[in-house]
Amino acid sequence: MTDKRRERLMDIQKREQLKGMLINKFKVKYGDKPQLSSYINNEVAKFLKNGRLTEANLQNLDTKINKEADLRDKKEDIISQRSGKAGSVRSLSGKSVRSDNLSRASARSGRSAANLNADARSVTSKASSMSR
């Protein structure tokens, strides 16, 4: 195997490791719900295909996924209130429901893009040391 081909294969392997790591981090942060998981998979794949790996770009990706997760949570709350499945949710005042949504959003934002970027650098450095 030529050095150029080996280097290309190592780059592909690093990219796949990074993709897996980012997907797992976002799923842990935002929940591993089936519909949101597929959204996260698609967004991370698009991110790695089109964008450069910078802290600002990771922050933008995190913000985009956070907005989508909030929208899906709100939609889920509305549907559950309308269907009557969550009778206890109906009895809550509007203020309590809003504070519940805020607490979920703040719990999600426990990990910053800087932490994700540090994790990405860690995977990249491990992969490069493996190639030596």
C-alpha positions, 0 to 999 in steps of 0.5 A: 500500500502506498504512503499516499493511499495509507494517509488517505485511509487514515484521514477517512478513519479520523473523519469517521471517528470524529463524526461518531464522537460528535453524534454521540456527544450531541445525542447525550446532550439533547437526548437520544430520541429516534427523530432527533437522532436522525436529525443529528446524524444528518446535520453532523454528516453535512457539517463534516462534508461542507464545513471546516472544523472550527470552534465557531462552526461547532458552536453554530452546529450546536445552536442549530441542533439546540433550536431544532430540539427545542422546537421538537420539545415544544411540538411534543408538549403541544401534541401531548396537551391536545391529546389529553395523554398528559393530564398532569401537564394540563393542570400546570400553569403556563408559567410552570410549563415554560419554566420546565422548557427552560430547565430542559434547555439549560440542562442541554447547554451543560456542554459548550462548543468549546468542550466539543471542540476539545473532544474533537481535537482529542480524537484527531490527536489520537488518530494521528498518533495511531498512524505513526 
